[in-house]
């Protein structure tokens, strides 16, 4: 849910945020990339990263694809 993951994009403890629309655009791009590249990643890595980004708040497609990319050898 892009709306949930970007709900606090313009708010941060430091007072420095980013426009919500930029967050939504980034999430949409990451989702599109995942739709085409999902099968490139091993099932175990997909499961681990999906569980990781779901902990502690709304999941993020950007965080998910980052996790998957970092897990590549």
ABEGO torsion letter per residue (X at the ends): XAAAAAAAAABBAAGBBBBAAAAAAAAAAAAAAAAAAAAABBAAAAAAAAAAAABGEBBBAAAAAAAAAAABX
